Amino acid sequence: MKVKSKIELRFKTAKDAQITYETLEVDNENFLDSKLKNNTITYEIDSESLTTTLATIDDLIACEILGEKIISIKK
C-alpha cells in the first residue's frame, strides 16, 4: 500500500521558518520532499506503509518542537 501525506508548518516569521527548515533539512534529506516558502515549510511524505508514515510524522513533529524551543531561547 502506498501512503502519501502532506504537512505544512506555519511560523510567525519567515526567519523562524528558515531556521527550522535549515536545521531539519540535514536530517530529512533523501527521506522527505520539503519546501520553504515565506513563513511556511511544506513536507511531502511518500511511504510504503502507514506505520512508517506515522513514525516519520512523529519524528518530524518532535524535531520541529525542539526547533521551536531553541528559537524561543535565542529571542
Distance bins in CASP14 RR format, pairs under 12 A and 6 or more apart:
PFRMAT RR
TARGET T0000
AUTHOR 0000-0000-0000
RMODE 2
METHOD distances of the structure
MODEL  1
1 46 0 0 0 0 0 1 0 0 0 0 0
1 47 0 0 0 0 1 0 0 0 0 0 0
1 48 1 0 0 1 0 0 0 0 0 0 0
1 49 1 0 0 1 0 0 0 0 0 0 0
1 50 1 0 0 1 0 0 0 0 0 0 0
1 51 0 0 0 0 0 1 0 0 0 0 0
1 52 0 0 0 0 0 1 0 0 0 0 0
1 53 0 0 0 0 0 1 0 0 0 0 0
2 45 0 0 0 0 0 1 0 0 0 0 0
2 46 1 0 0 1 0 0 0 0 0 0 0
2 47 1 0 0 1 0 0 0 0 0 0 0
2 48 1 0 0 1 0 0 0 0 0 0 0
2 49 0 0 0 0 1 0 0 0 0 0 0
2 50 0 0 0 0 0 1 0 0 0 0 0
2 52 0 0 0 0 0 1 0 0 0 0 0
2 53 0 0 0 0 1 0 0 0 0 0 0
3 44 0 0 0 0 0 1 0 0 0 0 0
3 45 1 0 0 1 0 0 0 0 0 0 0
3 46 1 0 0 1 0 0 0 0 0 0 0
3 47 1 0 1 0 0 0 0 0 0 0 0
3 48 1 0 0 1 0 0 0 0 0 0 0
3 49 1 0 0 1 0 0 0 0 0 0 0
3 50 1 0 1 0 0 0 0 0 0 0 0
3 51 0 0 0 0 1 0 0 0 0 0 0
3 52 1 0 0 1 0 0 0 0 0 0 0
3 53 1 0 1 0 0 0 0 0 0 0 0
3 54 0 0 0 0 1 0 0 0 0 0 0
3 55 0 0 0 0 0 1 0 0 0 0 0
3 56 0 0 0 0 1 0 0 0 0 0 0
3 57 0 0 0 0 0 1 0 0 0 0 0
4 32 0 0 0 0 0 1 0 0 0 0 0
4 33 0 0 0 0 0 1 0 0 0 0 0
4 43 0 0 0 0 0 1 0 0 0 0 0
4 44 1 0 0 1 0 0 0 0 0 0 0
4 45 1 0 0 1 0 0 0 0 0 0 0
4 46 1 0 1 0 0 0 0 0 0 0 0
4 47 1 0 0 1 0 0 0 0 0 0 0
4 48 0 0 0 0 0 1 0 0 0 0 0
4 50 0 0 0 0 0 1 0 0 0 0 0
4 53 0 0 0 0 1 0 0 0 0 0 0
4 56 0 0 0 0 0 1 0 0 0 0 0
5 32 0 0 0 0 1 0 0 0 0 0 0
5 33 0 0 0 0 0 1 0 0 0 0 0
5 42 0 0 0 0 0 1 0 0 0 0 0
5 43 0 0 0 0 1 0 0 0 0 0 0
5 44 1 0 0 1 0 0 0 0 0 0 0
5 45 1 0 1 0 0 0 0 0 0 0 0
5 46 0 0 0 0 1 0 0 0 0 0 0
5 47 1 0 0 1 0 0 0 0 0 0 0
5 50 0 0 0 0 1 0 0 0 0 0 0
5 52 0 0 0 0 0 1 0 0 0 0 0
5 53 1 0 1 0 0 0 0 0 0 0 0
5 54 0 0 0 0 1 0 0 0 0 0 0
5 55 0 0 0 0 0 1 0 0 0 0 0
5 56 0 0 0 0 1 0 0 0 0 0 0
5 57 1 0 0 1 0 0 0 0 0 0 0
5 58 0 0 0 0 0 1 0 0 0 0 0
5 60 0 0 0 0 1 0 0 0 0 0 0
5 61 0 0 0 0 0 1 0 0 0 0 0
6 32 0 0 0 0 0 1 0 0 0 0 0
6 33 0 0 0 0 1 0 0 0 0 0 0
6 34 0 0 0 0 0 1 0 0 0 0 0
6 35 0 0 0 0 0 1 0 0 0 0 0
6 40 0 0 0 0 0 1 0 0 0 0 0
6 41 0 0 0 0 0 1 0 0 0 0 0
6 42 1 0 0 1 0 0 0 0 0 0 0
6 43 1 0 0 1 0 0 0 0 0 0 0
6 44 1 0 1 0 0 0 0 0 0 0 0
6 45 1 0 0 1 0 0 0 0 0 0 0
6 46 0 0 0 0 0 1 0 0 0 0 0
6 53 0 0 0 0 0 1 0 0 0 0 0
6 57 0 0 0 0 0 1 0 0 0 0 0
6 60 0 0 0 0 0 1 0 0 0 0 0
7 24 0 0 0 0 0 1 0 0 0 0 0
7 28 0 0 0 0 0 1 0 0 0 0 0
7 32 0 0 0 0 1 0 0 0 0 0 0
7 33 0 0 0 0 0 1 0 0 0 0 0
7 34 0 0 0 0 1 0 0 0 0 0 0
7 35 0 0 0 0 0 1 0 0 0 0 0
7 40 0 0 0 0 0 1 0 0 0 0 0
7 41 0 0 0 0 1 0 0 0 0 0 0
7 42 1 0 0 1 0 0 0 0 0 0 0
7 43 1 0 1 0 0 0 0 0 0 0 0
7 44 0 0 0 0 1 0 0 0 0 0 0
7 45 1 0 0 1 0 0 0 0 0 0 0
7 53 0 0 0 0 0 1 0 0 0 0 0
7 56 0 0 0 0 1 0 0 0 0 0 0
7 57 1 0 0 1 0 0 0 0 0 0 0
7 58 0 0 0 0 0 1 0 0 0 0 0
7 59 0 0 0 0 0 1 0 0 0 0 0
7 60 1 0 0 1 0 0 0 0 0 0 0
7 61 0 0 0 0 1 0 0 0 0 0 0
7 64 0 0 0 0 1 0 0 0 0 0 0
8 17 0 0 0 0 0 1 0 0 0 0 0
8 34 0 0 0 0 0 1 0 0 0 0 0
8 35 0 0 0 0 1 0 0 0 0 0 0
8 36 0 0 0 0 0 1 0 0 0 0 0
8 37 0 0 0 0 1 0 0 0 0 0 0
8 38 0 0 0 0 0 1 0 0 0 0 0
8 39 0 0 0 0 0 1 0 0 0 0 0
8 40 1 0 1 0 0 0 0 0 0 0 0
8 41 1 0 0 1 0 0 0 0 0 0 0
8 42 1 0 1 0 0 0 0 0 0 0 0
8 43 1 0 0 1 0 0 0 0 0 0 0
8 44 0 0 0 0 0 1 0 0 0 0 0
8 60 0 0 0 0 0 1 0 0 0 0 0
8 64 0 0 0 0 0 1 0 0 0 0 0
9 16 0 0 0 0 1 0 0 0 0 0 0
9 17 1 0 0 1 0 0 0 0 0 0 0
9 20 1 0 0 1 0 0 0 0 0 0 0
9 21 0 0 0 0 1 0 0 0 0 0 0
9 24 0 0 0 0 1 0 0 0 0 0 0
9 34 0 0 0 0 1 0 0 0 0 0 0
9 35 0 0 0 0 0 1 0 0 0 0 0
9 36 0 0 0 0 1 0 0 0 0 0 0
9 37 0 0 0 0 0 1 0 0 0 0 0
9 38 0 0 0 0 0 1 0 0 0 0 0
9 39 0 0 0 0 1 0 0 0 0 0 0
9 40 1 0 0 1 0 0 0 0 0 0 0
9 41 1 0 1 0 0 0 0 0 0 0 0
9 42 1 0 0 1 0 0 0 0 0 0 0
9 43 1 0 0 1 0 0 0 0 0 0 0
9 57 0 0 0 0 0 1 0 0 0 0 0
9 60 0 0 0 0 1 0 0 0 0 0 0
9 61 0 0 0 0 1 0 0 0 0 0 0
9 63 0 0 0 0 0 1 0 0 0 0 0
9 64 1 0 0 1 0 0 0 0 0 0 0
9 65 0 0 0 0 0 1 0 0 0 0 0
9 67 0 0 0 0 0 1 0 0 0 0 0
9 68 0 0 0 0 1 0 0 0 0 0 0
10 16 0 0 0 0 1 0 0 0 0 0 0
10 17 1 0 0 1 0 0 0 0 0 0 0
10 20 0 0 0 0 0 1 0 0 0 0 0
10 36 0 0 0 0 0 1 0 0 0 0 0
10 37 0 0 0 0 0 1 0 0 0 0 0
10 38 0 0 0 0 1 0 0 0 0 0 0
10 39 1 0 1 0 0 0 0 0 0 0 0
10 40 1 0 1 0 0 0 0 0 0 0 0
10 41 0 0 0 0 1 0 0 0 0 0 0
10 42 0 0 0 0 1 0 0 0 0 0 0
10 64 0 0 0 0 0 1 0 0 0 0 0
11 17 1 0 1 0 0 0 0 0 0 0 0
11 18 0 0 0 0 1 0 0 0 0 0 0
11 19 0 0 0 0 1 0 0 0 0 0 0
11 20 1 0 0 1 0 0 0 0 0 0 0
11 21 0 0 0 0 1 0 0 0 0 0 0
11 36 0 0 0 0 0 1 0 0 0 0 0
11 37 0 0 0 0 0 1 0 0 0 0 0
11 38 0 0 0 0 1 0 0 0 0 0 0
11 39 1 0 1 0 0 0 0 0 0 0 0
11 40 1 0 0 1 0 0 0 0 0 0 0
11 41 1 0 0 1 0 0 0 0 0 0 0
11 64 0 0 0 0 1 0 0 0 0 0 0
11 67 0 0 0 0 0 1 0 0 0 0 0
11 68 0 0 0 0 1 0 0 0 0 0 0
11 71 0 0 0 0 1 0 0 0 0 0 0
11 72 0 0 0 0 0 1 0 0 0 0 0
12 19 0 0 0 0 0 1 0 0 0 0 0
12 20 0 0 0 0 0 1 0 0 0 0 0
12 38 0 0 0 0 0 1 0 0 0 0 0
12 39 1 0 0 1 0 0 0 0 0 0 0
12 40 0 0 0 0 0 1 0 0 0 0 0
12 68 0 0 0 0 0 1 0 0 0 0 0
12 71 0 0 0 0 1 0 0 0 0 0 0
12 72 0 0 0 0 0 1 0 0 0 0 0
12 75 0 0 0 0 0 1 0 0 0 0 0
13 19 0 0 0 0 1 0 0 0 0 0 0
13 20 0 0 0 0 0 1 0 0 0 0 0
13 38 0 0 0 0 1 0 0 0 0 0 0
13 39 1 0 0 1 0 0 0 0 0 0 0
13 40 0 0 0 0 0 1 0 0 0 0 0
13 71 0 0 0 0 1 0 0 0 0 0 0
13 75 0 0 0 0 0 1 0 0 0 0 0
14 20 0 0 0 0 0 1 0 0 0 0 0
14 21 0 0 0 0 0 1 0 0 0 0 0
14 36 0 0 0 0 1 0 0 0 0 0 0
14 37 0 0 0 0 1 0 0 0 0 0 0
14 38 1 0 1 0 0 0 0 0 0 0 0
14 39 1 0 1 0 0 0 0 0 0 0 0
14 40 0 0 0 0 1 0 0 0 0 0 0
14 41 0 0 0 0 0 1 0 0 0 0 0
15 21 0 0 0 0 0 1 0 0 0 0 0
15 22 0 0 0 0 0 1 0 0 0 0 0
15 36 0 0 0 0 0 1 0 0 0 0 0
15 38 0 0 0 0 0 1 0 0 0 0 0
15 39 0 0 0 0 1 0 0 0 0 0 0
15 71 0 0 0 0 1 0 0 0 0 0 0
15 74 0 0 0 0 0 1 0 0 0 0 0
15 75 0 0 0 0 0 1 0 0 0 0 0
16 22 0 0 0 0 0 1 0 0 0 0 0
16 23 0 0 0 0 0 1 0 0 0 0 0
16 36 0 0 0 0 0 1 0 0 0 0 0
16 38 0 0 0 0 0 1 0 0 0 0 0
16 39 1 0 0 1 0 0 0 0 0 0 0
16 40 0 0 0 0 0 1 0 0 0 0 0
16 41 0 0 0 0 0 1 0 0 0 0 0
16 64 0 0 0 0 0 1 0 0 0 0 0
16 67 0 0 0 0 1 0 0 0 0 0 0
16 68 0 0 0 0 1 0 0 0 0 0 0
16 70 0 0 0 0 0 1 0 0 0 0 0
16 71 1 0 1 0 0 0 0 0 0 0 0
16 72 0 0 0 0 1 0 0 0 0 0 0
16 74 0 0 0 0 1 0 0 0 0 0 0
16 75 0 0 0 0 1 0 0 0 0 0 0
17 23 0 0 0 0 0 1 0 0 0 0 0
17 24 0 0 0 0 0 1 0 0 0 0 0
17 25 0 0 0 0 0 1 0 0 0 0 0
17 34 0 0 0 0 0 1 0 0 0 0 0
17 35 0 0 0 0 0 1 0 0 0 0 0
17 36 1 0 0 1 0 0 0 0 0 0 0
17 37 0 0 0 0 1 0 0 0 0 0 0
17 38 1 0 0 1 0 0 0 0 0 0 0
17 39 1 0 1 0 0 0 0 0 0 0 0
17 40 1 0 0 1 0 0 0 0 0 0 0
17 41 1 0 1 0 0 0 0 0 0 0 0
17 42 0 0 0 0 0 1 0 0 0 0 0
17 64 0 0 0 0 0 1 0 0 0 0 0
17 67 0 0 0 0 0 1 0 0 0 0 0
17 68 0 0 0 0 0 1 0 0 0 0 0
17 71 0 0 0 0 1 0 0 0 0 0 0
18 24 0 0 0 0 0 1 0 0 0 0 0
18 25 0 0 0 0 0 1 0 0 0 0 0
18 36 1 0 0 1 0 0 0 0 0 0 0
18 37 0 0 0 0 0 1 0 0 0 0 0
18 38 0 0 0 0 1 0 0 0 0 0 0
18 39 0 0 0 0 1 0 0 0 0 0 0
18 40 0 0 0 0 0 1 0 0 0 0 0
18 41 0 0 0 0 1 0 0 0 0 0 0
18 71 0 0 0 0 0 1 0 0 0 0 0
19 25 0 0 0 0 0 1 0 0 0 0 0
19 36 0 0 0 0 0 1 0 0 0 0 0
19 39 0 0 0 0 0 1 0 0 0 0 0
19 41 0 0 0 0 0 1 0 0 0 0 0
19 64 0 0 0 0 0 1 0 0 0 0 0
19 67 1 0 0 1 0 0 0 0 0 0 0
19 68 0 0 0 0 1 0 0 0 0 0 0
19 70 0 0 0 0 1 0 0 0 0 0 0
19 71 1 0 0 1 0 0 0 0 0 0 0
19 72 0 0 0 0 0 1 0 0 0 0 0
19 73 0 0 0 0 0 1 0 0 0 0 0
19 74 0 0 0 0 1 0 0 0 0 0 0
19 75 0 0 0 0 0 1 0 0 0 0 0
20 26 0 0 0 0 0 1 0 0 0 0 0
20 27 0 0 0 0 0 1 0 0 0 0 0
20 28 0 0 0 0 0 1 0 0 0 0 0
20 34 0 0 0 0 0 1 0 0 0 0 0
20 36 0 0 0 0 1 0 0 0 0 0 0
20 39 0 0 0 0 0 1 0 0 0 0 0
20 40 0 0 0 0 0 1 0 0 0 0 0
20 41 1 0 0 1 0 0 0 0 0 0 0
20 43 0 0 0 0 0 1 0 0 0 0 0
20 60 0 0 0 0 0 1 0 0 0 0 0
20 61 0 0 0 0 0 1 0 0 0 0 0
20 63 0 0 0 0 1 0 0 0 0 0 0
20 64 1 0 0 1 0 0 0 0 0 0 0
20 65 0 0 0 0 0 1 0 0 0 0 0
20 66 0 0 0 0 1 0 0 0 0 0 0
20 67 1 0 1 0 0 0 0 0 0 0 0
20 68 1 0 0 1 0 0 0 0 0 0 0
20 69 0 0 0 0 0 1 0 0 0 0 0
20 70 0 0 0 0 1 0 0 0 0 0 0
20 71 1 0 0 1 0 0 0 0 0 0 0
20 72 0 0 0 0 0 1 0 0 0 0 0
20 74 0 0 0 0 0 1 0 0 0 0 0
21 27 0 0 0 0 0 1 0 0 0 0 0
21 28 0 0 0 0 1 0 0 0 0 0 0
21 29 0 0 0 0 0 1 0 0 0 0 0
21 32 0 0 0 0 0 1 0 0 0 0 0
21 34 1 0 0 1 0 0 0 0 0 0 0
21 35 0 0 0 0 1 0 0 0 0 0 0
21 36 1 0 1 0 0 0 0 0 0 0 0
21 37 0 0 0 0 1 0 0 0 0 0 0
21 38 0 0 0 0 0 1 0 0 0 0 0
21 39 0 0 0 0 0 1 0 0 0 0 0
21 40 0 0 0 0 1 0 0 0 0 0 0
21 41 1 0 1 0 0 0 0 0 0 0 0
21 42 0 0 0 0 0 1 0 0 0 0 0
21 43 0 0 0 0 1 0 0 0 0 0 0
21 60 0 0 0 0 0 1 0 0 0 0 0
21 63 0 0 0 0 0 1 0 0 0 0 0
21 64 0 0 0 0 0 1 0 0 0 0 0
21 67 0 0 0 0 0 1 0 0 0 0 0
21 71 0 0 0 0 0 1 0 0 0 0 0
22 28 0 0 0 0 0 1 0 0 0 0 0
22 29 0 0 0 0 0 1 0 0 0 0 0
22 34 0 0 0 0 0 1 0 0 0 0 0
22 36 0 0 0 0 1 0 0 0 0 0 0
22 41 0 0 0 0 0 1 0 0 0 0 0
22 67 0 0 0 0 0 1 0 0 0 0 0
22 70 0 0 0 0 0 1 0 0 0 0 0
22 71 0 0 0 0 0 1 0 0 0 0 0
23 34 0 0 0 0 0 1 0 0 0 0 0
23 36 0 0 0 0 0 1 0 0 0 0 0
23 41 0 0 0 0 0 1 0 0 0 0 0
23 60 0 0 0 0 0 1 0 0 0 0 0
23 63 1 0 0 1 0 0 0 0 0 0 0
23 64 0 0 0 0 1 0 0 0 0 0 0
23 66 0 0 0 0 1 0 0 0 0 0 0
23 67 1 0 0 1 0 0 0 0 0 0 0
23 68 0 0 0 0 0 1 0 0 0 0 0
23 69 0 0 0 0 0 1 0 0 0 0 0
23 70 1 0 0 1 0 0 0 0 0 0 0
23 71 0 0 0 0 1 0 0 0 0 0 0
23 74 0 0 0 0 0 1 0 0 0 0 0
24 31 0 0 0 0 0 1 0 0 0 0 0
24 32 0 0 0 0 1 0 0 0 0 0 0
24 34 1 0 0 1 0 0 0 0 0 0 0
24 36 0 0 0 0 0 1 0 0 0 0 0
24 41 1 0 0 1 0 0 0 0 0 0 0
24 43 0 0 0 0 1 0 0 0 0 0 0
24 59 0 0 0 0 1 0 0 0 0 0 0
24 60 1 0 0 1 0 0 0 0 0 0 0
24 61 0 0 0 0 0 1 0 0 0 0 0
24 62 0 0 0 0 0 1 0 0 0 0 0
24 63 1 0 1 0 0 0 0 0 0 0 0
24 64 1 0 0 1 0 0 0 0 0 0 0
24 65 0 0 0 0 0 1 0 0 0 0 0
24 66 0 0 0 0 1 0 0 0 0 0 0
24 67 1 0 0 1 0 0 0 0 0 0 0
24 68 0 0 0 0 0 1 0 0 0 0 0
24 70 0 0 0 0 0 1 0 0 0 0 0
25 31 0 0 0 0 0 1 0 0 0 0 0
25 32 0 0 0 0 1 0 0 0 0 0 0
25 33 0 0 0 0 0 1 0 0 0 0 0
25 34 1 0 0 1 0 0 0 0 0 0 0
25 35 0 0 0 0 0 1 0 0 0 0 0
25 36 0 0 0 0 1 0 0 0 0 0 0
25 41 0 0 0 0 1 0 0 0 0 0 0
25 43 0 0 0 0 0 1 0 0 0 0 0
25 60 0 0 0 0 0 1 0 0 0 0 0
25 63 0 0 0 0 0 1 0 0 0 0 0
26 32 0 0 0 0 0 1 0 0 0 0 0
26 34 0 0 0 0 0 1 0 0 0 0 0
26 63 0 0 0 0 0 1 0 0 0 0 0
27 34 0 0 0 0 0 1 0 0 0 0 0
27 43 0 0 0 0 0 1 0 0 0 0 0
27 56 0 0 0 0 0 1 0 0 0 0 0
27 59 0 0 0 0 1 0 0 0 0 0 0
27 60 0 0 0 0 1 0 0 0 0 0 0
27 62 0 0 0 0 0 1 0 0 0 0 0
27 63 1 0 0 1 0 0 0 0 0 0 0
27 64 0 0 0 0 0 1 0 0 0 0 0
27 66 0 0 0 0 0 1 0 0 0 0 0
27 67 0 0 0 0 0 1 0 0 0 0 0
28 34 1 0 1 0 0 0 0 0 0 0 0
28 35 0 0 0 0 0 1 0 0 0 0 0
28 36 0 0 0 0 0 1 0 0 0 0 0
28 41 0 0 0 0 0 1 0 0 0 0 0
28 43 1 0 0 1 0 0 0 0 0 0 0
28 44 0 0 0 0 0 1 0 0 0 0 0
28 45 0 0 0 0 1 0 0 0 0 0 0
28 56 0 0 0 0 1 0 0 0 0 0 0
28 57 0 0 0 0 0 1 0 0 0 0 0
28 59 0 0 0 0 1 0 0 0 0 0 0
28 60 1 0 0 1 0 0 0 0 0 0 0
28 63 0 0 0 0 1 0 0 0 0 0 0
28 64 0 0 0 0 0 1 0 0 0 0 0
31 43 0 0 0 0 1 0 0 0 0 0 0
31 44 0 0 0 0 0 1 0 0 0 0 0
31 45 0 0 0 0 1 0 0 0 0 0 0
31 46 0 0 0 0 1 0 0 0 0 0 0
31 47 0 0 0 0 1 0 0 0 0 0 0
31 52 0 0 0 0 0 1 0 0 0 0 0
31 53 0 0 0 0 0 1 0 0 0 0 0
31 55 0 0 0 0 0 1 0 0 0 0 0
31 56 1 0 0 1 0 0 0 0 0 0 0
31 57 0 0 0 0 0 1 0 0 0 0 0
31 59 0 0 0 0 1 0 0 0 0 0 0
31 60 0 0 0 0 1 0 0 0 0 0 0
31 63 0 0 0 0 0 1 0 0 0 0 0
32 41 0 0 0 0 0 1 0 0 0 0 0
32 42 0 0 0 0 1 0 0 0 0 0 0
32 43 1 0 1 0 0 0 0 0 0 0 0
32 44 1 0 0 1 0 0 0 0 0 0 0
32 45 1 0 1 0 0 0 0 0 0 0 0
32 46 0 0 0 0 1 0 0 0 0 0 0
32 47 0 0 0 0 0 1 0 0 0 0 0
32 52 0 0 0 0 0 1 0 0 0 0 0
32 53 0 0 0 0 0 1 0 0 0 0 0
32 56 1 0 0 1 0 0 0 0 0 0 0
32 57 0 0 0 0 1 0 0 0 0 0 0
32 59 0 0 0 0 1 0 0 0 0 0 0
32 60 1 0 0 1 0 0 0 0 0 0 0
32 63 0 0 0 0 0 1 0 0 0 0 0
33 41 0 0 0 0 0 1 0 0 0 0 0
33 42 0 0 0 0 1 0 0 0 0 0 0
33 43 1 0 0 1 0 0 0 0 0 0 0
33 44 1 0 1 0 0 0 0 0 0 0 0
33 45 1 0 0 1 0 0 0 0 0 0 0
33 46 1 0 0 1 0 0 0 0 0 0 0
33 47 0 0 0 0 0 1 0 0 0 0 0
33 56 0 0 0 0 0 1 0 0 0 0 0
34 40 0 0 0 0 0 1 0 0 0 0 0
34 41 1 0 0 1 0 0 0 0 0 0 0
34 42 1 0 0 1 0 0 0 0 0 0 0
34 43 1 0 1 0 0 0 0 0 0 0 0
34 44 1 0 0 1 0 0 0 0 0 0 0
34 45 0 0 0 0 1 0 0 0 0 0 0
34 56 0 0 0 0 0 1 0 0 0 0 0
34 60 0 0 0 0 1 0 0 0 0 0 0
34 63 0 0 0 0 0 1 0 0 0 0 0
34 64 0 0 0 0 0 1 0 0 0 0 0
35 41 1 0 0 1 0 0 0 0 0 0 0
35 42 1 0 1 0 0 0 0 0 0 0 0
35 43 0 0 0 0 1 0 0 0 0 0 0
35 44 0 0 0 0 1 0 0 0 0 0 0
36 42 0 0 0 0 1 0 0 0 0 0 0
36 43 0 0 0 0 0 1 0 0 0 0 0
41 60 0 0 0 0 1 0 0 0 0 0 0
41 63 0 0 0 0 0 1 0 0 0 0 0
41 64 0 0 0 0 1 0 0 0 0 0 0
41 67 0 0 0 0 0 1 0 0 0 0 0
42 60 0 0 0 0 0 1 0 0 0 0 0
43 53 0 0 0 0 0 1 0 0 0 0 0
43 56 0 0 0 0 1 0 0 0 0 0 0
43 57 0 0 0 0 1 0 0 0 0 0 0
43 59 0 0 0 0 0 1 0 0 0 0 0
43 60 1 0 0 1 0 0 0 0 0 0 0
43 61 0 0 0 0 0 1 0 0 0 0 0
43 63 0 0 0 0 0 1 0 0 0 0 0
43 64 0 0 0 0 1 0 0 0 0 0 0
44 53 0 0 0 0 0 1 0 0 0 0 0
44 56 0 0 0 0 0 1 0 0 0 0 0
44 57 0 0 0 0 0 1 0 0 0 0 0
44 60 0 0 0 0 0 1 0 0 0 0 0
45 52 0 0 0 0 1 0 0 0 0 0 0
45 53 1 0 1 0 0 0 0 0 0 0 0
45 54 0 0 0 0 1 0 0 0 0 0 0
45 55 0 0 0 0 0 1 0 0 0 0 0
45 56 1 0 1 0 0 0 0 0 0 0 0
45 57 1 0 0 1 0 0 0 0 0 0 0
45 58 0 0 0 0 0 1 0 0 0 0 0
45 59 0 0 0 0 0 1 0 0 0 0 0
45 60 0 0 0 0 1 0 0 0 0 0 0
45 61 0 0 0 0 0 1 0 0 0 0 0
46 52 0 0 0 0 0 1 0 0 0 0 0
46 53 0 0 0 0 1 0 0 0 0 0 0
46 56 0 0 0 0 1 0 0 0 0 0 0
47 53 1 0 1 0 0 0 0 0 0 0 0
47 54 0 0 0 0 1 0 0 0 0 0 0
47 55 0 0 0 0 1 0 0 0 0 0 0
47 56 1 0 0 1 0 0 0 0 0 0 0
47 57 0 0 0 0 1 0 0 0 0 0 0
48 56 0 0 0 0 0 1 0 0 0 0 0
49 55 0 0 0 0 1 0 0 0 0 0 0
49 56 0 0 0 0 0 1 0 0 0 0 0
50 56 0 0 0 0 0 1 0 0 0 0 0
50 57 0 0 0 0 0 1 0 0 0 0 0
51 57 0 0 0 0 0 1 0 0 0 0 0
51 58 0 0 0 0 0 1 0 0 0 0 0
52 58 0 0 0 0 0 1 0 0 0 0 0
52 59 0 0 0 0 0 1 0 0 0 0 0
53 59 0 0 0 0 0 1 0 0 0 0 0
53 60 0 0 0 0 0 1 0 0 0 0 0
54 60 0 0 0 0 0 1 0 0 0 0 0
54 61 0 0 0 0 0 1 0 0 0 0 0
55 61 0 0 0 0 0 1 0 0 0 0 0
55 62 0 0 0 0 0 1 0 0 0 0 0
56 62 0 0 0 0 0 1 0 0 0 0 0
56 63 0 0 0 0 0 1 0 0 0 0 0
57 63 0 0 0 0 0 1 0 0 0 0 0
57 64 0 0 0 0 0 1 0 0 0 0 0
58 64 0 0 0 0 0 1 0 0 0 0 0
58 65 0 0 0 0 0 1 0 0 0 0 0
59 65 0 0 0 0 0 1 0 0 0 0 0
59 66 0 0 0 0 0 1 0 0 0 0 0
60 66 0 0 0 0 0 1 0 0 0 0 0
60 67 0 0 0 0 0 1 0 0 0 0 0
61 67 0 0 0 0 0 1 0 0 0 0 0
61 68 0 0 0 0 0 1 0 0 0 0 0
62 68 0 0 0 0 0 1 0 0 0 0 0
62 69 0 0 0 0 0 1 0 0 0 0 0
63 69 0 0 0 0 0 1 0 0 0 0 0
63 70 0 0 0 0 0 1 0 0 0 0 0
64 70 0 0 0 0 0 1 0 0 0 0 0
64 71 0 0 0 0 0 1 0 0 0 0 0
65 71 0 0 0 0 0 1 0 0 0 0 0
65 72 0 0 0 0 0 1 0 0 0 0 0
66 72 0 0 0 0 0 1 0 0 0 0 0
66 73 0 0 0 0 0 1 0 0 0 0 0
67 73 0 0 0 0 1 0 0 0 0 0 0
67 74 0 0 0 0 1 0 0 0 0 0 0
68 74 0 0 0 0 0 1 0 0 0 0 0
68 75 0 0 0 0 0 1 0 0 0 0 0
69 75 0 0 0 0 0 1 0 0 0 0 0
END
